[in-house]
Amino acid sequence: MKKLLLPILGLLIMAGAQAQLLFPPAFGGDTITNRKDKMTRAYITPLKVVWSQHVKDADLLLKPNTGQSDLFGSGMCQMESAKGNKACLILDFGRELHGGLKLVISSCTPLKTPTFRIRFGESLSETCSELNTGKSIAETGSVADVDLQNNTATNDHAIRDMVMTVPFYGQIELGSSGFRFVRLDLLDEDMVVNLKEATAVFRYRNIPYLGSFTCSDERLNKIWMTGAYTVHLNMQEYIWDGIKRDRLVWLGDMHPETSTISKVFGDEESFYASIDLACQQWPLPQWLNGMSAYSMWYLIIQYDWYQHYGNLDFIKKHGDYIKGLIDLIDTKIAEDGTETLSPSRFLDWPSSPNQKGVEAGYRALLCWALQDGKQLCQLLGDEARATKCVQMEQRLRKKILPPNDLKQAAALMSIAGLMEPEKAAQDYLLVGGPKGFSTFYGYYMLEALAKAGHYEEAMDIISQYWGGMLDLGATSFWEDFDLEWTKNVGRIDEFVPKGKNDIHGDFGAYCYPGFRHSLCHGWASGPTAWMSQHVLGVEILEPGCKTIRINPHLGKLQWVEGTYPTPKGIIQIRHEKRPDGSVHSTINAPKGIKILK
């Protein structure tokens, strides 16, 4: 018995979170991986057959089934291709998903393995697109040199257009991408395929939504949930930027995501794993992701998360990295305020043409990061480096640059204390309403408006700008969006009517032209974090949420209620506007949390 137990026990004795892994005894003493899949799988039946040709009984694919093939071809969808008459269909799964496709096939005539072309699409148009024939990023080594036409698609990051031989009397799972629609084309001529199932294989992190938000404006409710779901989709093994494209850990892009995660999903392990991985991939003296601005975001992200969850051990774990980064930045800032961190300046893609504005915003971002860097150094007991952060910021303030009408820059300058919040709001952020907003930096524009007390105007912009994506069929928020694009366009869940533009294929720029544009990008989730913080009114005054001030801002809303996760448990909040305009609040907080009003 002892000899039998030893190999099994050996498999169970693994480090940390992997200790619960259990493998069959047959593994014995074999060398095996100790990394488990952190995702859950579910099979999703399509909601709609959008279009088909040379297909019978396609609606049978909309019924839940067993996932098991059988010998009988009756009661199944039948695809029949003859010479010049290709069988094909397009399925709509109802919302953006991450994962692949499972095909269950019974008999074929003749009895041989059929060949399909399978195309995943975040929009209906993308499932009907052709792959770009120009040079790829891998060939050129640079996004700027890629020959991408607006109306062509790519297989970058995820293979979403493929030709596959599939089994008869069997099943196959294929693909890993972000999608809502799938198109199947039977490529064999003179063939009949009995297709029993075509279900989405949904891979997701199985975690509860601890935070919630509901108010008297249903449009804002939908925006809050869409932002939360967008981030949830991107919480894979690590926190990704996008699930179709940019399936990478980008530290700068991550701040809106971690802001949303902290308010919706709580103290989630994907945060720690992603921060650890990024520092391993880009050790000092490299900038994170090769971008100096993203190392600034690292300091901001670390301090924000500490404020929420008070995990000092994680700050200490990164202590050497934080100190080394502060020292590196110090070597790049001269006494007169000139800084030479990097010749490359980046805030977000839409701001890129305004180089003077980007320069002003970049310096403001650095000031903000040094303010948080000071706090981190004090937590580490390093007053010398904390003082160094103050001195660096003082040197930078010797050269405060104008934002050059760039909303991104004005927002950062307001947040960093380089511009009066009301001036930033009136002279820049409120000009034209949502004009000039971006899905990434729109979050910081909303934050700057809140600093100036313009909560109602911010909610109007959220409704117009992020709601504009919902109006076009979005079920997750996009990499970029411009309300100018919405003139004379079709929805993403319909074929584009003649005479109208394709909102997916005909727009986009920089690294996201046309169908390369991601329609599920975590950095676009800002309104979710913003509404939980400013409309519910949760302001953290002491790390770990030990002391919280509840200060709601309802604007035109009649009521709002929701939950907010803390290390001690969930805070339940409801605010109701009285006839005289005052607000009545009901708050239930866990023990150990002090609530101020």
TORZAVEX-580184 format. One record per residue (C-alpha): x, y, z. Coordinates in pm, 1 decimal, decimal comma, always signed. Each point is the difference from the previous one (the first is absolute). Layout:
<pts>
PT; X; Y; Z .
...
</pts>
This chain:
<pts>
PT; +0,0; +0,0; +0,0 .
PT; +283,4; +238,3; +92,1 .
PT; +160,1; -50,5; -342,6 .
PT; -330,3; +82,6; -169,9 .
PT; -55,2; +320,6; +200,9 .
PT; +344,4; +149,7; -45,4 .
PT; -30,3; +96,7; -369,9 .
PT; -347,3; +141,8; +61,0 .
PT; +118,8; +206,0; +295,6 .
PT; +291,1; +120,5; -208,5 .
PT; -241,9; +137,3; -254,8 .
PT; -194,4; +185,2; +267,9 .
PT; +298,4; +167,9; +166,8 .
PT; +28,9; +309,9; -220,3 .
PT; +69,8; +361,4; +81,7 .
PT; -251,6; +266,7; +89,8 .
PT; -331,4; +14,3; -185,6 .
PT; +83,5; -320,1; -190,9 .
PT; -18,7; -218,8; +312,5 .
PT; -351,6; -118,4; -82,5 .
PT; +91,4; -145,3; -338,5 .
PT; -83,5; -367,4; -20,8 .
PT; +118,7; -223,3; -283,8 .
PT; -92,5; -361,3; -72,0 .
PT; +222,9; -261,1; +166,3 .
PT; +110,6; -108,3; -348,4 .
PT; +228,5; +304,5; -10,6 .
PT; +213,2; -159,1; +271,6 .
PT; +334,5; +179,5; +15,7 .
PT; -25,1; +144,5; -350,9 .
PT; +113,7; +355,4; -59,5 .
PT; -318,7; +202,7; -31,5 .
PT; -106,7; +359,6; -1,1 .
PT; -119,7; +154,9; +323,4 .
PT; -185,5; +287,5; -164,3 .
PT; -373,7; -48,5; -6,2 .
PT; -254,4; +167,1; -225,4 .
PT; -155,6; +283,8; +199,0 .
PT; -290,0; +34,3; -240,3 .
PT; -343,7; -159,3; -1,4 .
PT; -157,5; -136,6; -318,7 .
PT; -364,9; +16,2; -98,8 .
PT; -176,7; -91,9; -324,4 .
PT; -218,8; +278,1; -136,6 .
PT; -276,5; -71,7; -249,0 .
PT; -40,3; +260,0; -275,5 .
PT; -294,6; +236,5; +31,5 .
PT; -60,1; +63,4; -366,8 .
PT; +78,0; -123,8; -348,8 .
PT; +79,0; +329,0; -169,8 .
PT; +28,3; -135,2; -353,1 .
PT; +38,7; -328,2; -184,3 .
PT; +2,6; -145,9; -350,9 .
PT; -33,1; -360,7; -109,6 .
PT; -79,0; -95,7; +360,5 .
PT; -306,4; -182,1; +132,4 .
PT; -138,1; +20,7; +353,1 .
PT; +265,9; +246,1; +120,6 .
PT; -228,6; +98,0; +289,5 .
PT; +67,5; -340,2; +158,6 .
PT; +342,9; +139,6; +94,5 .
PT; -174,1; +243,0; +236,4 .
PT; -124,3; -280,1; +225,5 .
PT; +215,6; -123,5; +291,9 .
PT; +136,4; -346,3; -69,0 .
PT; +216,3; -271,2; +152,6 .
PT; +342,1; +77,8; -147,6 .
PT; +23,1; -363,0; -112,9 .
PT; -1,8; -120,6; -359,2 .
PT; -204,6; -300,4; -107,7 .
PT; -57,2; -220,8; -303,4 .
PT; -326,1; +156,9; -105,3 .
PT; -30,4; +301,4; -226,9 .
PT; -363,0; +75,1; +69,9 .
PT; -105,5; +307,3; +195,0 .
PT; +316,8; +187,6; -90,7 .
PT; +103,0; +300,9; -201,5 .
PT; +97,2; -110,3; -348,4 .
PT; +260,8; +183,8; -207,1 .
PT; +18,1; -98,6; -367,2 .
PT; +259,8; +129,3; -243,5 .
PT; -12,6; -66,3; -369,5 .
PT; +222,4; +136,0; -272,8 .
PT; -36,8; +375,7; +6,7 .
PT; -244,4; -10,5; +293,5 .
PT; +192,5; +22,7; +322,6 .
PT; -185,0; -70,6; +327,2 .
PT; +64,8; +261,1; +265,7 .
PT; -161,8; +161,7; +302,1 .
PT; +65,0; +273,1; +256,5 .
PT; -86,1; -40,4; +368,5 .
PT; -52,2; +274,3; +256,4 .
PT; +77,0; -93,8; +362,3 .
PT; -160,4; +317,2; +132,1 .
PT; +296,3; +163,6; +169,5 .
PT; +379,2; +24,2; -9,4 .
PT; +168,1; -318,5; +124,1 .
PT; +352,9; -126,6; +46,8 .
PT; +77,2; -352,4; -108,8 .
PT; -63,4; -214,9; -304,4 .
PT; -250,0; -224,9; -175,8 .
PT; -112,0; -359,9; +44,8 .
PT; -133,5; -185,8; -303,6 .
PT; -187,0; -329,0; +44,3 .
PT; -50,2; -188,0; -327,8 .
PT; -187,9; -317,4; -80,2 .
PT; +1,7; -160,8; -343,6 .
PT; +134,2; +148,4; -321,2 .
PT; -75,9; -95,3; -358,7 .
PT; +237,7; -121,4; -133,8 .
PT; +139,9; -135,6; +325,6 .
PT; +320,0; +200,6; +28,2 .
PT; +135,1; +278,6; +215,5 .
PT; -139,5; +336,3; -115,1 .
PT; +200,6; +322,2; -23,1 .
PT; -136,7; +326,6; +133,8 .
PT; +112,4; +358,9; -4,8 .
PT; -80,8; +146,2; +342,6 .
PT; +0,0; +374,8; +63,0 .
PT; -48,3; +157,5; +341,7 .
PT; -114,6; +361,3; +10,2 .
PT; -58,3; +267,5; +260,7 .
PT; -236,4; +152,4; -253,1 .
PT; -218,3; -162,6; -261,9 .
PT; +207,0; +165,1; -271,7 .
PT; +322,3; -145,9; +137,1 .
PT; -127,8; -354,3; -56,0 .
PT; -36,3; +84,4; -370,1 .
PT; +337,0; +174,8; -36,0 .
PT; +310,6; -120,6; -176,8 .
PT; +341,3; -18,4; +161,4 .
PT; +237,3; +285,4; -71,3 .
PT; +252,2; -91,8; -268,8 .
PT; +252,0; +270,8; +88,4 .
PT; +306,6; -43,0; +217,3 .
PT; -56,4; -110,2; +358,5 .
PT; +142,4; +148,9; +317,2 .
PT; +220,9; -306,8; +33,8 .
PT; +149,0; +69,0; -343,0 .
PT; +60,0; +371,9; +49,1 .
PT; +69,4; +12,2; +372,7 .
PT; -202,6; +318,6; +30,8 .
PT; -367,0; +90,6; +10,3 .
PT; +77,2; +317,4; -192,7 .
PT; +134,2; -195,6; -298,5 .
PT; -287,4; -245,7; -30,8 .
PT; -201,5; +16,6; -320,7 .
PT; -350,2; -20,6; +145,2 .
PT; -298,1; +105,2; -203,7 .
PT; -299,4; +120,0; +199,5 .
PT; -241,3; -263,1; -124,8 .
PT; +222,3; -306,0; +44,8 .
PT; +36,4; -225,6; +303,7 .
PT; +298,7; -166,3; +165,8 .
PT; +95,1; -306,1; +199,3 .
PT; +229,5; +205,5; +224,9 .
PT; +15,7; -123,3; +362,7 .
PT; -283,9; -249,8; -55,9 .
PT; -76,8; -220,6; -298,7 .
PT; -358,9; +90,4; -81,6 .
PT; -13,0; -102,5; -368,7 .
PT; +99,9; -359,6; -68,1 .
PT; -55,0; -300,8; -224,2 .
PT; -48,9; -322,3; +195,4 .
PT; -66,0; -365,4; -79,9 .
PT; -254,8; -123,1; +254,6 .
PT; -103,4; -353,1; +95,3 .
PT; -323,3; -175,3; -87,8 .
PT; -171,4; -198,9; +275,3 .
PT; +198,3; +213,5; +240,1 .
PT; +66,2; +341,3; +140,5 .
PT; +272,6; +262,0; -1,7 .
PT; +76,0; +317,4; +193,1 .
PT; +194,0; +272,5; -173,3 .
PT; +95,1; +363,4; +26,1 .
PT; +93,6; +242,6; +276,8 .
PT; -108,1; +357,0; -60,1 .
PT; -245,8; +270,9; +87,5 .
PT; -321,0; -27,2; -200,5 .
PT; -376,3; +22,4; -11,7 .
PT; -62,9; -142,5; -347,3 .
PT; +124,7; -311,4; -179,8 .
PT; -21,4; -78,1; -369,3 .
PT; +27,2; -358,1; -130,2 .
PT; +68,8; -70,3; -368,6 .
PT; -0,5; -361,3; -120,5 .
PT; +283,0; -8,6; -255,3 .
PT; -52,4; -350,2; -140,3 .
PT; -206,5; -28,6; -314,7 .
PT; -274,8; -259,9; -42,6 .
PT; -20,4; -72,2; +370,5 .
PT; -268,1; -8,9; +269,3 .
PT; +93,4; +52,6; +366,0 .
PT; -238,3; -69,3; +287,3 .
PT; +98,3; +261,2; +256,0 .
PT; -140,6; -79,8; +343,4 .
PT; +150,2; +291,2; +196,1 .
PT; +201,3; +316,8; -45,4 .
PT; +44,4; +142,9; +350,2 .
PT; +234,4; +263,2; +134,2 .
PT; +262,1; -120,3; +247,2 .
PT; -7,3; +286,3; +250,5 .
PT; +316,8; +27,8; +213,1 .
PT; -27,1; +236,6; +293,7 .
PT; +122,1; +57,8; +353,9 .
PT; -271,9; -138,9; +227,2 .
PT; -20,1; +277,6; +258,2 .
PT; -294,6; +186,4; +154,1 .
PT; -92,8; +361,3; -71,6 .
PT; +42,2; +132,9; +353,3 .
PT; -58,4; +359,7; -103,2 .
PT; -325,8; +113,4; -157,5 .
PT; -169,0; +317,2; -120,7 .
PT; -363,8; +77,9; -81,0 .
PT; -160,3; +341,0; -38,8 .
PT; -309,0; +169,3; -142,1 .
PT; +167,9; +32,1; -342,7 .
PT; -4,9; -337,9; -175,8 .
PT; +253,3; +116,5; -258,7 .
PT; +259,0; +67,9; +270,9 .
PT; -77,2; -340,6; +155,4 .
PT; +75,9; -170,0; -329,8 .
PT; +320,2; +200,8; -43,5 .
PT; +118,1; -97,5; +350,3 .
PT; -61,5; -370,0; -64,0 .
PT; +151,9; +10,1; -348,6 .
PT; +319,2; +150,3; +141,3 .
PT; +14,8; -265,0; +272,0 .
PT; -58,5; -278,5; -254,2 .
PT; +264,4; +142,6; -234,8 .
PT; +260,3; -26,6; +274,0 .
PT; -125,6; -343,2; +107,3 .
PT; +59,0; -132,6; -350,5 .
PT; +356,9; +130,1; +13,8 .
PT; +74,0; -161,3; +336,6 .
PT; +153,5; -311,7; -145,5 .
PT; +310,7; -169,2; +144,9 .
PT; +120,4; +357,9; +26,8 .
PT; -172,1; +333,9; -56,2 .
PT; +2,6; +53,0; -375,0 .
PT; -58,1; +311,6; -201,3 .
PT; -231,5; -168,8; -250,0 .
PT; -128,5; -350,5; -73,0 .
PT; +26,2; +8,6; -378,4 .
PT; +302,3; +223,4; -31,4 .
PT; +247,7; +124,8; +262,8 .
PT; -21,3; -321,5; +198,5 .
PT; +290,5; +132,2; +206,3 .
PT; +71,5; +151,9; +341,0 .
PT; +34,2; +373,3; -69,9 .
PT; +70,2; +182,7; +326,3 .
PT; -113,7; +344,1; -111,8 .
PT; -318,3; -118,9; -163,1 .
PT; -77,1; -200,3; +313,4 .
PT; -79,8; +287,6; +237,8 .
PT; -367,3; +41,0; -102,5 .
PT; -32,8; -378,7; +23,4 .
PT; +146,8; -27,1; +349,7 .
PT; -215,9; +296,4; +105,1 .
PT; -306,5; -193,0; -117,5 .
PT; +116,1; -332,6; +145,2 .
PT; +51,6; +152,4; +344,9 .
PT; -359,1; +128,8; +1,7 .
PT; -172,2; -298,2; -161,9 .
PT; +197,1; -318,7; +64,9 .
PT; +190,3; +87,2; +315,5 .
PT; +350,0; -111,0; +98,8 .
PT; +50,1; -215,5; -309,2 .
PT; +310,9; -213,0; -46,1 .
PT; +32,7; +92,9; -368,7 .
PT; +117,5; +344,7; +113,4 .
PT; +297,2; -139,1; +189,2 .
PT; +87,9; -252,4; -269,5 .
PT; -3,0; +267,1; -272,0 .
PT; +215,6; +249,1; +192,3 .
PT; +251,0; -273,0; +85,6 .
PT; +15,8; -120,5; -359,2 .
PT; +50,7; +347,3; -145,5 .
PT; +296,6; +67,8; +228,0 .
PT; +150,3; -338,3; -88,4 .
PT; -40,2; +65,5; -371,5 .
PT; +141,8; +354,1; +15,2 .
PT; +262,6; +11,5; +277,7 .
PT; +172,4; +326,6; +82,6 .
PT; +154,0; +202,5; -152,9 .
PT; -253,0; -72,8; -276,1 .
PT; -326,4; +190,2; -1,3 .
PT; -307,2; -218,8; +41,8 .
PT; -125,2; -110,4; -342,5 .
PT; +294,0; +203,3; -135,4 .
PT; -195,9; +322,5; +66,2 .
PT; +104,4; +251,2; +265,8 .
PT; -358,6; +118,5; +54,7 .
PT; -100,6; -356,8; +88,9 .
PT; +255,5; -9,0; +281,9 .
PT; -169,6; +313,4; +134,2 .
PT; -334,6; -180,6; -8,8 .
PT; +158,9; -284,7; +199,2 .
PT; +50,9; +232,4; +298,7 .
PT; -356,1; +134,3; -28,6 .
PT; -151,6; -348,2; -27,6 .
PT; +195,5; -132,7; +298,4 .
PT; -103,4; +285,7; +228,1 .
PT; -366,1; -6,7; -111,2 .
PT; -25,2; -371,4; +74,4 .
PT; +168,0; +41,1; +337,2 .
PT; -254,9; +266,8; +91,2 .
PT; -280,4; -245,6; -73,8 .
PT; +137,9; -317,6; +152,3 .
PT; +287,8; +101,9; +227,1 .
PT; +228,1; -285,0; -108,5 .
PT; +329,0; +133,6; +135,7 .
PT; +170,8; -336,5; -54,5 .
PT; -44,1; +37,5; -375,1 .
PT; +149,0; +351,2; +8,9 .
PT; +295,9; -139,2; +195,3 .
PT; +36,3; -283,5; -249,8 .
PT; +43,3; +263,4; -269,5 .
PT; +207,1; +226,1; +223,4 .
PT; +328,7; -41,0; -185,9 .
PT; -173,1; +57,2; -333,1 .
PT; -181,0; +312,9; +124,9 .
PT; +320,4; +146,1; +144,8 .
PT; +196,9; -84,9; -312,3 .
PT; -261,1; +165,6; -220,0 .
PT; +6,3; +317,2; +211,8 .
PT; +380,0; +9,6; -28,3 .
PT; -17,4; -51,3; -376,4 .
PT; -247,6; +285,3; -47,0 .
PT; +217,5; +224,8; +219,1 .
PT; +290,6; -33,8; -242,4 .
PT; -223,1; +130,8; -280,5 .
PT; -124,9; +328,8; +150,7 .
PT; +235,1; +298,0; -5,0 .
PT; +5,6; +282,5; +253,1 .
PT; -172,0; +239,3; -243,7 .
PT; -293,9; -239,3; -46,8 .
PT; +114,1; -147,0; -329,7 .
PT; -62,3; -374,1; -8,2 .
PT; +144,0; -262,7; -231,9 .
PT; -183,3; -315,4; +99,5 .
PT; -55,6; -110,2; -356,7 .
PT; -19,5; +154,3; -346,8 .
PT; -331,0; -184,1; -46,1 .
PT; -302,6; +174,6; +152,0 .
PT; -331,7; -179,6; +23,6 .
PT; -331,4; +71,6; +169,2 .
PT; -251,6; -170,6; -229,1 .
PT; -28,3; -43,4; -374,4 .
PT; -254,3; +275,1; -77,7 .
PT; +219,1; +263,0; +172,3 .
PT; +311,4; -95,8; -197,7 .
PT; -20,7; +268,1; -275,8 .
PT; -1,2; +278,1; +262,6 .
PT; +363,2; -29,1; +104,4 .
PT; +4,7; +321,8; +205,3 .
PT; -306,1; -115,1; +190,4 .
PT; +146,6; -347,1; +49,8 .
PT; +316,3; +156,4; +143,8 .
PT; -203,9; +200,4; +253,6 .
PT; -207,6; -304,3; +94,6 .
PT; +304,3; -224,6; +26,0 .
PT; +164,2; +233,7; +252,2 .
PT; -323,9; +19,9; +197,3 .
PT; -21,8; -381,5; +5,3 .
PT; +354,8; -11,5; +135,5 .
PT; -91,0; +246,2; +277,7 .
PT; -301,5; -213,7; +94,3 .
PT; +216,5; -313,9; +3,6 .
PT; +260,8; +166,0; +222,4 .
PT; -271,4; +106,4; +245,0 .
PT; -102,2; -365,5; +30,9 .
PT; +365,2; -105,6; -4,8 .
PT; +56,4; +212,1; +309,4 .
PT; -283,1; -182,4; +179,1 .
PT; +139,6; -339,1; -100,0 .
PT; +349,2; +88,9; +124,6 .
PT; -143,7; +111,6; +332,9 .
PT; -182,9; -331,3; +30,2 .
PT; +335,6; -167,8; -55,3 .
PT; +156,1; +213,8; +273,6 .
PT; +228,5; +173,7; -249,6 .
PT; -30,9; +369,7; +82,7 .
PT; +307,0; +85,9; -207,4 .
PT; -163,0; -121,0; -320,1 .
PT; -332,4; +152,1; +101,9 .
PT; +179,4; +334,1; +23,6 .
PT; +163,4; -69,4; -334,8 .
PT; -347,9; -39,1; -157,6 .
PT; -101,5; +340,4; +142,2 .
PT; +315,6; +160,4; -133,9 .
PT; -48,5; -149,4; -345,9 .
PT; -354,9; +131,6; -16,2 .
PT; +119,4; +344,1; +109,7 .
PT; +254,0; +1,9; -283,5 .
PT; -267,3; -104,3; -251,3 .
PT; -229,2; +280,8; +115,4 .
PT; +258,9; +250,7; -119,5 .
PT; -121,4; -78,3; -352,7 .
PT; -378,2; -29,0; -2,5 .
PT; -104,7; -15,0; -365,0 .
PT; -340,5; +99,6; -144,9 .
PT; -227,0; -289,6; -111,6 .
PT; -31,2; +135,2; -354,6 .
PT; -377,5; -66,2; -0,1 .
PT; +55,8; -370,8; +65,2 .
PT; -263,2; -135,5; +240,3 .
PT; +223,1; -289,3; +102,4 .
PT; +271,1; +241,5; +112,1 .
PT; -238,7; +237,1; +178,1 .
PT; -150,2; -293,1; +192,5 .
PT; +338,7; -122,8; +118,7 .
PT; +107,8; +352,7; +95,3 .
PT; -312,7; +40,7; +212,8 .
PT; +47,3; -337,5; +171,8 .
PT; +370,2; +71,7; +66,4 .
PT; -73,8; +345,4; +140,8 .
PT; +169,0; +190,1; -282,8 .
PT; -320,1; +178,0; -104,0 .
PT; -302,7; +119,8; +191,3 .
PT; -277,3; -258,2; -46,3 .
PT; -260,0; +259,6; -101,6 .
PT; +231,6; +149,2; -260,7 .
PT; +67,5; -347,1; -143,8 .
PT; -373,9; -66,9; -11,8 .
PT; -116,6; +329,1; -149,8 .
PT; +285,7; +68,9; -240,4 .
PT; +54,3; -353,6; -126,9 .
PT; -200,1; -297,5; +127,2 .
PT; -354,4; +134,6; -37,3 .
PT; +67,4; +160,9; -337,6 .
PT; -201,1; -197,5; -255,0 .
PT; -119,8; -249,9; +261,6 .
PT; +119,9; -349,1; -99,9 .
PT; +188,3; +133,9; -303,5 .
PT; +365,7; -95,1; +37,7 .
PT; -69,9; -273,3; +255,1 .
PT; +167,4; -339,4; -30,9 .
PT; -94,9; -333,3; +151,9 .
PT; +329,7; -16,6; +195,8 .
PT; +62,7; +357,3; +114,7 .
PT; -369,6; +76,7; +21,1 .
PT; +24,4; -144,1; +351,6 .
PT; +245,5; +271,1; +104,3 .
PT; -210,4; +268,8; -165,5 .
PT; -291,4; -119,6; +215,0 .
PT; +223,5; +0,8; +308,5 .
PT; +109,8; +356,7; -73,7 .
PT; -362,5; +109,5; -43,0 .
PT; -77,7; -152,3; +339,4 .
PT; +285,0; +198,2; +156,6 .
PT; -170,5; +315,3; -129,9 .
PT; -340,2; -111,5; +128,2 .
PT; -150,8; -57,5; -346,7 .
PT; -160,9; -335,5; +80,5 .
PT; -320,6; +55,0; -194,1 .
PT; +187,5; +105,9; -314,1 .
PT; +225,1; -305,8; +35,8 .
PT; -302,8; -231,1; +15,6 .
PT; -142,6; +166,8; -311,4 .
PT; +328,3; -66,1; -181,2 .
PT; +0,9; -362,2; +117,1 .
PT; -351,9; -41,0; -136,9 .
PT; +87,6; +156,8; -333,9 .
PT; +346,1; -145,6; -59,3 .
PT; +0,0; -348,7; +152,4 .
PT; -372,3; -27,7; -66,8 .
PT; +76,4; +74,4; -364,4 .
PT; +172,0; -337,8; -25,2 .
PT; -301,9; -173,3; +152,0 .
PT; -221,9; +170,0; -259,0 .
PT; +202,3; -175,8; -270,7 .
PT; -44,3; -346,1; +150,7 .
PT; +303,2; -14,6; +229,9 .
PT; -6,5; -248,8; +288,6 .
PT; +354,8; +91,8; +109,2 .
PT; +188,1; +327,4; -34,6 .
PT; +242,5; +68,6; -280,7 .
PT; +366,8; +81,5; -41,7 .
PT; -90,9; +340,7; -136,8 .
PT; -313,5; +187,0; -98,0 .
PT; -85,5; +338,6; -144,0 .
PT; -354,6; +132,0; -17,7 .
PT; +88,4; +141,8; -342,5 .
PT; +13,6; -359,0; -122,4 .
PT; -369,1; -51,2; +76,9 .
PT; -125,7; +215,0; -284,2 .
PT; -164,1; -218,2; -265,6 .
PT; +120,3; -337,4; +132,8 .
PT; -152,8; -341,4; +55,4 .
PT; -1,0; -203,2; +321,8 .
PT; +255,6; -270,3; +75,6 .
PT; -275,3; -264,4; +22,3 .
PT; -152,1; +71,3; -343,2 .
PT; +118,2; -12,0; -357,1 .
PT; +100,0; +351,8; -97,9 .
PT; -279,9; +152,9; -208,2 .
PT; +90,7; +127,1; -344,2 .
PT; +119,3; +357,6; +13,8 .
PT; +112,2; -17,9; +363,4 .
PT; +345,7; -37,0; +152,3 .
PT; +117,4; -300,8; +198,1 .
PT; +68,7; +112,1; +359,2 .
PT; +252,7; -282,6; +36,1 .
PT; +163,2; -36,1; -338,8 .
PT; +10,2; +361,9; -118,0 .
PT; +148,6; +171,9; +306,2 .
PT; +291,0; -25,6; +240,0 .
PT; +359,0; +118,4; -30,9 .
PT; +356,3; -52,9; +124,9 .
PT; +30,4; -366,4; +104,3 .
PT; -375,3; -66,4; -23,7 .
PT; -125,5; +75,6; -352,6 .
PT; -314,4; -168,9; -119,2 .
PT; -71,8; -349,0; +125,7 .
PT; +327,9; -9,8; +192,0 .
PT; -180,5; +237,0; +238,4 .
PT; -80,4; -178,1; +325,2 .
PT; -362,1; +21,1; +111,8 .
PT; +84,3; -124,3; +349,4 .
PT; +276,1; +203,0; +164,4 .
PT; +32,4; +14,5; +377,6 .
PT; +132,5; +355,4; +4,8 .
PT; -346,3; +119,0; -110,9 .
PT; -165,3; -97,6; +330,8 .
PT; +59,5; +332,1; +177,3 .
PT; -368,1; +99,6; +50,9 .
PT; -56,5; -311,0; +212,9 .
PT; +271,5; +95,1; +247,0 .
PT; -100,4; +367,1; -18,9 .
PT; -368,9; -55,0; +78,2 .
PT; +76,4; -230,7; +293,3 .
PT; +233,4; +258,8; +143,6 .
PT; -176,3; +327,5; -74,1 .
PT; -371,7; -78,1; -40,8 .
PT; -18,9; -253,7; +283,3 .
PT; +248,5; +235,2; +162,1 .
PT; +262,5; -234,8; +148,4 .
PT; +318,8; +184,5; +96,6 .
PT; +273,5; -202,1; +174,3 .
PT; +163,7; +202,7; +275,4 .
PT; +213,3; -268,8; +162,5 .
PT; +184,2; -290,9; -170,6 .
PT; -189,2; -326,2; -7,5 .
PT; -330,6; +190,1; +6,5 .
PT; +27,6; +32,2; +378,1 .
PT; -156,8; +345,8; -21,3 .
PT; -232,0; +98,1; -285,1 .
PT; -189,7; +318,6; -70,8 .
PT; -333,5; -42,9; -179,3 .
PT; -68,3; +310,1; -208,1 .
PT; -245,4; -74,5; -286,0 .
PT; -54,9; +215,4; -307,5 .
PT; -331,9; -86,3; -163,1 .
PT; -29,4; +282,6; -251,0 .
PT; -331,1; -59,5; -177,7 .
PT; -43,1; -345,2; +153,4 .
PT; -287,9; -64,1; +240,0 .
PT; +172,7; -289,1; +174,4 .
PT; +302,8; -225,4; -14,5 .
PT; +96,0; -314,0; +185,5 .
PT; +282,6; -246,8; -11,5 .
PT; +265,6; -199,2; +176,3 .
PT; +370,1; +68,4; +45,6 .
PT; +259,7; -267,5; +87,2 .
PT; +252,2; +54,9; +279,8 .
PT; +246,1; -229,2; +182,0 .
PT; -253,0; -19,9; +285,8 .
PT; -297,3; -87,5; -219,3 .
PT; -266,6; +171,7; -208,9 .
PT; -136,4; +348,5; +65,6 .
PT; -365,5; +36,0; -98,3 .
PT; -105,3; +349,8; -104,0 .
PT; -323,8; +167,4; -107,6 .
PT; -57,8; +370,5; -64,3 .
PT; -341,4; +157,0; -67,7 .
PT; -65,4; +358,8; -100,9 .
PT; -263,6; +173,3; +209,6 .
PT; -249,1; +251,2; -146,8 .
PT; +213,4; +288,7; +128,9 .
PT; +306,0; -131,8; -186,2 .
PT; +178,7; -131,4; +308,6 .
PT; +114,2; -363,5; +4,3 .
PT; -95,1; -268,0; +251,4 .
PT; +259,1; -276,4; +31,7 .
PT; -22,4; -350,5; +142,3 .
PT; +338,1; -164,3; +56,3 .
PT; +81,9; -343,4; +139,6 .
PT; +371,9; -58,7; +51,3 .
PT; +188,5; -299,8; +141,2 .
PT; +159,4; +17,8; +342,0 .
PT; +342,3; +158,9; -5,2 .
PT; -91,8; +269,1; -252,5 .
PT; -61,7; +353,3; +119,1 .
PT; -248,6; +194,6; -212,7 .
PT; +7,4; +379,5; -19,2 .
PT; -263,0; +210,6; -177,6 .
</pts>
